[in-house]
Amino acid sequence: MKKVRFLDKDLKQLFEDRETFSVAQNIDGIVFRKYENRVTKKFEIQDRSYFIKYHGSVGWKEIFKNLFQVKIPVVGAQREYEALNHLSKHSINCPQIKGFGKKGLNPAQSCSFLVTEELYKTISLEDFFLKDLHKDLSFKQKLYLIESAAKLIRRMHLSGLNHRDLYLCHFHIKEEIDFNNIEIYLIDLHRAQIRSSVPLRWIVKDLGGFIHSAIQFNLTERDFYRFMMTYYNCSFRDLITRHKSILRKILDRAFSMYLKPTLKEFSLKSSQILSKESSFIQPNCPSGRWLIKKSFDPNQFLPFFRDENLLIRNGEVIKNEKGHLIVKVLVQDKYLYIKKYRIKNLLHGTSRLFKKTRAYNSWLTIQWLKSIGIRTAKPVSIYEGNGILGYRESFLVTEEIEGKRLDEAIEQNINTDLMVSRIAAFFKRMSWIKFSHGDAKTSNFFFNQKELITFDLDSSKRKFSYFLHLRAISKDKDRILRSIKQHNKVYSKLYKRLQGS
């Protein structure tokens, strides 16, 4: 079977009297993207620019691999061709189709191509933010842009199409934006699916992907709610009551996607190779596994990791208990806190054999909390020493926290209303990613006039069930309320805020 169609006279002449698929595969142009059997090129005819996507055969191996991974294999340009036609039919801006060709009934051996006209004088939303062009927008212009993107996605989903690759780079806007009528174009639809209605799980995947791609550009909580209010065409009250469940799922997916490369970068796996851009290095250390900030000399820490008495003699002991030791030391003109997590006995060591060390748990939790705007002690290093039972004693090194401990700030009545607001926001953000602190008492927080900083995160956990998370976060709320019960004014205000969250 062979099917070829051209909607442009110049294109038709280019392919005329020649083997169509050979021309499509070998056409002269600028390669924009090349992936295994797919190539995207930009070419010109008569001063007009076009993009061609050529899909070669994928083979049965690739098809079965995708099916085994419960993925729908992309075997040609047909899906994108149908998606672009679908969007045009529903008056949603997208590239105009100028040519399409397909040959072969066997999905593993078929070839196809799609030609679209270039979107002239446009820029992707990703490049728009990367070039900091959003910083020149007024509040009203930023709001219009957020609302326009939300309306486009809403219309797309209502039409029955889900994108499956919905990131900022696949939205194009005019270089000269008319804020009275913002035109946004949707591109790269080779994975799109069309149904009578989009299932909830695919709405979550699309919106989670979109929010994930925007997080790096300081998407605020208010921006998120404005976006979702426009998407659902509802008030804020309706959003947080009727759509509360799906908001959780969207945020959970967005932050999981956002953290995936970061967590990989902060992994202690010996095979992990850090990128040149990383602010950490992995020193070669036969006695354990180690990550440390590039700005610090590893040789100044290793003696402390190997000799506990040396650490105690060279610093100020903050806490010395059976399970852990905390020492404040001066290194390279900076005060740092070195926390050593001890193995209490053989039974304790055996119980932790297949668990992350408490230092590593804190290390990873810091990255999760940072992604949602929660401030923590700044990490400097993590070290896990080898032992009979695998990785045993571990160390976490953090910078000194500025401000007052929360219990002291409450005693001194420092900006009570803002303090209560920050504590309530902390628990709400923790729920975004289904995390609990594990020991949320006032002595494990600092307050520096404006911001709340949390630390001592070795008991923090992420629950994969929202029901289990609610139980864990409820215990955290009870714990912090108990720790301020004697301060009636703060307790009353915080109790009301936490009850409503």
C-alpha positions in Angstrom: 0.0 0.0 0.0 1.2 3.4 -0.9 -0.4 6.8 -0.1 1.1 10.2 -1.0 -0.6 13.6 -0.8 0.7 17.2 -1.4 -1.2 20.4 -0.7 1.5 22.7 -2.1 2.3 23.2 -5.8 6.0 23.8 -5.3 6.3 20.7 -3.1 4.5 18.6 -5.7 6.9 19.7 -8.4 9.9 18.8 -6.2 8.7 15.3 -5.7 7.3 14.9 -9.3 8.9 12.2 -11.6 11.2 11.0 -8.8 11.0 8.2 -6.2 8.9 10.0 -3.5 10.3 8.3 -0.4 13.9 8.5 -1.6 13.5 12.3 -2.0 11.8 12.6 1.4 14.6 10.6 3.1 17.5 12.4 1.4 16.2 15.9 0.9 18.8 18.7 1.5 18.2 20.7 4.6 19.2 21.5 8.2 18.8 18.6 10.5 16.9 19.7 13.6 16.5 16.3 15.3 17.7 12.8 14.6 16.5 9.8 16.7 17.1 6.2 15.5 14.7 5.8 12.6 13.3 9.4 12.8 14.8 12.6 11.3 13.5 16.1 11.2 14.9 18.6 8.7 14.2 22.2 7.6 14.4 22.9 3.9 13.4 25.8 1.6 11.6 26.0 -1.8 11.0 29.3 -3.5 11.9 31.3 -0.4 9.4 29.4 1.7 10.5 27.2 4.6 9.2 23.7 5.5 9.8 21.0 8.0 9.9 17.3 7.0 9.7 14.4 9.4 10.8 11.2 7.9 10.0 7.9 9.7 12.0 4.9 8.6 11.2 1.3 9.5 11.5 0.5 13.2 11.6 -3.3 13.2 9.7 -5.8 15.3 12.3 -5.7 18.1 11.6 -2.0 18.8 7.8 -2.6 18.6 8.0 -5.5 21.1 10.3 -3.6 23.4 7.7 -0.7 23.6 4.9 -3.2 24.1 6.8 -4.9 26.9 7.3 -1.5 28.6 3.5 -0.9 28.2 4.2 1.9 25.7 2.5 2.6 22.4 5.2 2.4 19.7 5.6 5.3 17.4 5.9 3.6 14.0 5.3 6.5 11.5 4.0 9.9 10.7 0.3 8.8 10.5 -0.4 9.7 14.1 0.9 13.2 13.8 -0.8 13.7 10.5 -4.1 12.8 12.1 -3.5 14.9 15.1 -2.7 18.0 13.1 -5.9 17.5 11.0 -7.8 17.1 14.3 -6.5 20.3 15.8 -7.1 22.3 12.6 -10.7 20.9 12.6 -11.2 22.3 16.1 -9.6 25.7 15.3 -6.5 25.0 17.5 -3.3 26.7 16.2 -0.8 24.2 14.9 1.6 23.8 11.9 -0.1 23.6 8.5 0.2 20.2 6.7 1.7 20.6 3.2 2.5 17.0 2.4 2.2 13.4 3.7 3.3 10.0 2.4 3.1 6.4 3.7 4.0 3.0 2.2 3.8 -0.5 3.5 1.2 -2.5 5.5 3.7 -4.2 7.8 4.1 -1.8 10.8 7.7 -2.9 11.4 8.8 -2.2 7.9 6.6 0.8 6.8 8.0 4.2 6.0 6.3 7.6 6.1 6.9 11.3 6.0 5.1 14.5 7.0 5.8 18.0 5.6 4.5 21.1 7.4 5.0 24.8 6.7 7.4 26.6 9.1 5.8 28.7 11.9 7.3 32.1 10.9 8.6 34.6 13.5 7.7 32.4 16.4 9.7 31.3 19.5 9.1 28.3 21.8 7.8 29.1 25.3 10.9 27.3 26.6 13.3 29.6 24.7 11.1 32.6 25.7 11.8 31.8 29.4 15.5 30.7 28.8 16.1 34.1 27.3 14.5 35.8 30.3 12.0 37.6 28.1 9.3 36.8 30.7 11.1 39.2 33.1 10.0 42.1 31.0 6.3 41.3 31.3 3.9 43.2 33.5 1.8 41.3 36.0 -1.2 41.5 33.6 0.8 40.3 30.6 2.1 37.3 32.6 -1.4 36.5 33.6 -2.6 36.7 30.0 0.1 34.3 28.9 -0.7 31.8 31.7 -4.4 31.9 30.9 -3.8 31.6 27.2 -1.7 28.4 27.6 -4.3 27.0 30.0 -7.2 27.7 27.6 -5.3 26.0 24.7 -4.7 22.9 26.7 -8.3 22.9 27.9 -9.6 23.1 24.3 -7.2 20.4 23.2 -8.3 18.0 25.9 -12.0 18.8 25.3 -11.5 18.0 21.7 -10.5 14.5 22.7 -6.7 14.8 22.0 -3.9 14.3 24.6 -0.4 15.3 23.6 1.8 12.9 25.6 4.8 15.2 25.2 3.3 18.4 26.6 6.3 20.5 27.5 7.0 24.3 27.1 9.3 23.6 24.1 6.2 22.3 22.2 4.4 25.6 22.5 5.2 28.4 20.1 4.2 32.1 20.4 4.9 35.0 18.1 8.1 36.9 18.7 6.1 40.1 18.8 3.3 39.1 21.2 -0.1 40.8 20.8 -1.4 40.6 24.4 -4.9 41.5 23.2 -4.9 38.2 21.2 -2.1 35.8 22.2 -1.6 33.1 19.6 -0.1 29.9 20.8 0.8 27.1 18.4 1.1 23.4 19.4 3.8 21.3 17.7 5.4 17.8 17.9 2.3 15.6 18.0 3.8 12.3 16.9 2.8 10.6 20.1 -0.7 12.2 20.4 -3.8 10.1 21.0 -7.4 10.9 19.8 -10.5 9.6 21.5 -14.1 10.8 22.1 -12.8 12.1 25.5 -9.4 12.1 27.2 -9.1 9.7 30.2 -8.2 11.3 33.6 -4.8 9.6 33.8 -3.7 11.1 30.4 -4.9 14.6 31.6 -2.7 14.1 34.7 0.2 13.1 32.5 -0.2 16.0 30.1 -0.6 18.6 32.8 2.0 17.1 35.0 4.5 17.3 32.1 3.6 20.9 31.4 4.0 22.0 35.1 7.2 20.0 35.4 8.7 21.9 32.4 7.7 25.2 34.0 9.0 24.6 37.5 12.6 25.5 36.5 11.5 29.0 35.6 10.2 29.7 39.1 6.6 28.9 38.6 5.0 30.2 41.8 2.1 28.6 43.8 -0.2 31.5 42.6 0.8 31.0 39.0 -0.1 27.3 39.3 -3.5 28.0 40.8 -4.2 30.7 38.2 -3.3 28.2 35.5 -5.5 25.4 36.9 -8.4 27.8 37.6 -8.4 28.8 33.9 -8.0 25.2 32.8 -11.1 24.1 34.8 -12.9 27.5 34.2 -13.7 27.6 37.9 -13.2 29.7 41.0 -10.4 29.1 43.5 -12.9 27.6 46.0 -14.2 25.1 43.4 -10.6 24.3 42.4 -9.5 23.3 45.9 -12.7 21.4 46.7 -14.0 19.7 43.5 -10.6 19.2 41.9 -8.4 18.7 44.9 -7.6 15.1 44.1 -6.4 15.7 40.6 -4.4 18.7 41.7 -2.4 16.4 44.0 -1.8 13.9 41.2 -0.7 16.6 38.8 1.8 18.1 41.3 3.0 14.7 42.4 3.8 13.8 38.8 5.3 17.2 38.0 7.7 17.1 40.9 8.6 13.5 40.4 9.6 14.2 36.8 11.4 17.4 37.8 13.4 15.6 40.5 14.3 12.5 38.5 17.5 13.9 36.9 18.5 15.8 40.1 18.1 12.7 42.2 20.2 10.7 39.7 22.9 13.4 40.0 22.9 13.2 43.8 23.0 9.4 43.8 25.8 7.7 45.7 26.0 4.8 43.3 29.6 4.1 42.4 28.8 3.9 38.7 27.3 7.4 38.7 29.4 9.9 36.7 28.7 13.5 37.7 28.3 16.1 34.9 30.9 18.8 34.5 28.2 21.4 35.5 27.6 19.7 38.8 28.6 21.6 41.9 29.6 18.3 43.6 32.4 15.9 43.0 32.8 12.2 44.0 36.2 11.7 45.6 37.8 8.3 45.1 37.6 6.7 48.6 38.0 2.9 49.1 36.7 3.1 52.6 33.2 4.4 51.6 31.0 6.4 49.2 31.3 10.1 49.1 29.9 13.3 47.5 31.2 16.8 48.4 30.8 20.3 47.1 33.6 21.3 44.7 34.3 24.5 46.7 35.5 22.4 49.6 38.8 20.4 50.1 37.9 16.7 50.7 41.1 16.2 52.7 39.8 18.5 55.4 36.8 16.2 56.1 38.2 12.6 55.7 40.1 12.7 59.0 36.9 13.7 60.8 35.0 10.8 59.1 37.7 8.3 60.2 38.3 9.6 63.7 35.3 10.6 65.9 37.6 11.8 68.8 39.4 14.1 66.4 36.1 15.5 65.2 35.0 16.2 68.8 38.3 17.8 69.7 38.2 20.2 66.7 34.7 21.4 67.1 31.8 22.3 69.4 29.6 19.3 70.3 26.0 20.2 69.8 24.5 16.8 70.6 26.1 13.5 71.5 23.6 10.6 71.8 23.8 6.9 71.2 22.3 7.2 67.7 24.0 10.3 66.5 26.7 12.9 67.1 26.4 16.6 65.9 29.5 18.8 65.9 29.9 22.4 64.8 33.3 22.9 63.0 35.0 25.8 61.2 36.2 24.7 57.8 37.5 27.2 55.2 36.2 30.2 57.2 32.7 28.7 57.3 30.8 27.1 60.2 29.5 23.7 59.2 27.5 21.0 61.0 28.8 17.5 60.8 26.2 14.9 61.8 27.4 11.4 62.3 24.7 8.7 62.3 25.9 5.8 64.5 25.0 2.1 64.4 23.9 1.4 67.9 24.4 -2.4 67.9 24.4 -5.5 65.8 20.6 -5.7 65.8 20.3 -2.0 64.8 22.8 -2.6 62.0 21.0 -5.7 60.7 17.7 -3.8 60.7 19.1 -1.1 58.5 20.9 -3.5 56.1 18.5 -3.0 53.3 17.5 0.6 54.0 19.0 3.9 53.0 21.3 5.3 55.7 19.8 8.2 57.6 22.4 10.6 56.1 21.4 9.5 52.6 17.7 9.8 53.4 18.3 13.4 54.6 20.5 14.1 51.5 17.8 13.0 49.1 14.9 14.7 51.1 16.8 18.0 50.9 16.6 17.8 47.1 12.8 17.0 47.1 12.0 19.9 49.5 14.2 22.3 47.6 12.1 21.6 44.4 8.9 22.8 46.1 10.4 25.9 47.6 11.0 24.7 51.1 14.3 25.9 52.6 16.6 23.5 54.3 20.1 23.5 55.7 22.4 23.8 52.6 24.1 20.4 51.9 27.9 20.3 51.7 28.8 16.6 51.8 27.6 13.1 52.4 29.8 10.1 53.3 28.9 6.5 53.9 31.6 4.3 55.4 32.0 0.6 54.6 31.3 -1.9 57.3 30.7 -5.5 58.1 27.0 -5.1 57.4 27.5 -3.1 54.2 27.3 0.7 54.5 27.1 1.5 58.2 28.1 4.7 59.8 27.2 7.8 57.7 27.8 11.5 57.8 25.9 14.5 56.6 27.6 17.9 56.4 25.5 21.1 56.1 26.2 24.8 56.3 25.2 26.8 59.4 21.6 28.1 59.2 21.0 31.8 59.7 18.2 33.0 61.9 16.7 31.8 65.2 15.4 28.4 66.2 11.6 28.4 65.8 10.9 27.8 69.5 13.1 30.8 70.4 11.4 33.0 67.7 8.0 32.0 69.2 9.2 32.9 72.7 10.3 36.3 71.4 7.0 36.9 69.5 8.8 37.6 66.2 6.4 38.3 63.4 3.8 35.8 64.6 1.4 36.1 61.7 4.1 35.5 59.0 5.5 32.7 61.1 2.1 30.9 61.3 1.6 31.4 57.5 5.0 29.9 56.7 4.4 26.8 58.9 1.0 26.3 57.3 2.6 26.7 53.8 5.3 24.1 54.8 2.7 21.4 55.4 0.7 22.3 52.3 3.8 22.0 50.1 4.9 18.8 51.8 1.5 17.3 50.7 2.3 18.2 47.1 5.0 15.6 47.0 3.5 13.2 49.7 6.3 13.8 52.2 6.2 13.9 56.0 9.0 15.4 58.2 8.9 12.6 60.7 9.9 14.8 63.7 8.2 18.2 63.1 8.8 20.0 66.4 9.8 23.6 66.7 13.4 22.7 67.6 13.8 21.3 64.1 13.0 24.6 62.4 14.6 27.9 62.1 12.9 31.3 61.3 14.9 34.2 59.9 12.3 37.0 59.9 10.8 36.0 56.6 11.5 32.4 55.9 11.1 29.0 57.6 14.0 26.6 57.3 13.7 23.0 58.2 16.4 20.5 59.1 16.9 17.1 60.9 15.3 15.2 58.0 16.6 11.7 58.6 13.2 10.5 59.5 11.4 12.1 56.5 9.6 9.8 54.2 7.7 9.9 51.0 4.5 7.8 50.9 3.2 6.4 47.6 -0.3 6.2 49.0 -2.0 9.5 49.7 -4.0 7.8 52.6 -0.7 6.8 54.3 0.7 10.3 53.7 -2.4 11.9 55.4 -1.7 9.8 58.4 1.9 10.7 58.5 1.4 14.5 57.9 -1.3 14.5 60.5 1.2 13.2 63.1 3.6 16.0 62.0 0.9 18.6 62.5 0.0 17.2 66.0 3.7 17.2 66.9 4.3 20.8 66.1 1.1 21.9 67.8 2.0 20.1 70.9 5.4 21.8 70.9 3.8 25.3 71.0 0.7 24.5 73.2 1.9 26.8 76.0 1.9 29.8 73.6 -1.8 30.3 73.3 -1.8 33.0 70.6 0.4 31.2 68.2 -1.2 27.8 68.9 -4.7 29.2 68.3 -3.7 30.8 64.9 -1.8 27.8 63.7 -4.5 25.3 64.8 -7.0 27.1 62.7 -4.7 27.2 59.7 -3.8 23.5 59.9 -7.3 22.4 60.4 -8.4 24.1 57.2 -5.5 22.6 55.1 
